[in-house]
Amino acid sequence: TAPGPRSYTTLRDEAVKLFNSLQQLESEQDPVPLMQGVLQTCLDLPPLVDEIYCQLVKQTTEPPAPGGQGDLHYWQLLTCMSCTFLPSPPVLRFLRFHLDRTESRFPASEMAKYACFIREALGKTKGRECVPSLEEILVLMRRQEMICTVHCPGAPACSVAISSHTTAEESPSVAFVSPQVARELVSRLGLSQSPNLFALYEQSRRREQPVGSTTLLADVLTRFE
């Protein structure tokens, strides 16, 4: 299900639908659209965020086949959740205990690697305007960064790596561009000695506007999708 306006029933009914989606996720050959649908429901209905976190902790505790495809699908959705939503403090403590326990029981396993990634993500996540794009979900499933293409006037397009947490924060040399993106672009364009400020713009067929200083670049990419 692609992000966008959706109609919902009661929270109880939607919680049951999400539970059924999680059951389906275990055997899904292409889990990405299903994951995005779960994330979209959580974005639209915030009271269900804690419910999904608890369900995913339950599904990844004592799984029938640790590290199997079904188990990893749950860990991958948990990874996407951690880069999109923060649970309430009680659920966050419960989740961190689960991550520590997994790393202790299955050191060097894929589950432990996801647990480590999730712990780090939870320390950076502040909430999203949009759910992750299909491309972002795919790279999160591999615990990687996305490649963002920035088109520069009078110069070739630059490809830079960004994470789900990369914002367009203002920096001394490049306004609205994250320090990571700024350093790379300034270097590639030979503008290291320039006193000018530069802005990162979001452009589509319908509009062109500067990217706000606190905007997550991943949200901009989702809007393009």
WOTA-V909389 format. One line per field, one symbol per residue. ss: DSSP state (H for helix, E for strand, C for the rest). phi: phi as a letter, one per 20 degrees, with the letter a starting at -180 (. if undefined). burial: 1 if it has 9 or more other ideal C-beta (glycine too) atoms within 8 Angstrom, else 0. A space follows every 10 residues. Layout:
BEGIN
ss=???
phi=???
burial=???
END
This chain:
BEGIN
ss=CCCCCCCCCC HHHHHHHHHH HHHHHCCCCC CHHHHHHHHH HHHHCHHHHH HHHHHHHHHC CCCCCCCCHH HHHHHHHHHH HHCCCCCCHH HHHHHHHHHH HHHHHCCCCH HHHHHHHHHH HHCCCCCCCC CCCHHHHHHH HCCCCEEEEE CCCCCCCEEE EECCCCECCC CCCCCCCCHH HHHHHHHHCC CCCCCCCCCC EEECCCCEEE CCCCCEHHHH HHHHC
phi=.ffqgcdcde gfffffffff ffffggdffd ffffffffff ffffcgfeff gfgffffffe dlfgcgnfgf ffffffffff ffeccdffgf ffffffffff fffffcfmef ffffffffgf fffdfcocec fgfgffffff fdlddedded edgmbffddc ecdfdfdeff cgdcfmdggf fggffgffem dgefefdcde ddccfebcbf effdffffff fffff
burial=0010000000 0001101110 1101110100 1111111111 1110100111 1111111011 0010001101 1111111111 1111101000 1101110111 0110010010 1111111110 1100100101 1111111111 1000010101 0100000101 1101111110 1001111101 1101110010 1000000111 0100000000 1010111111 11101
END
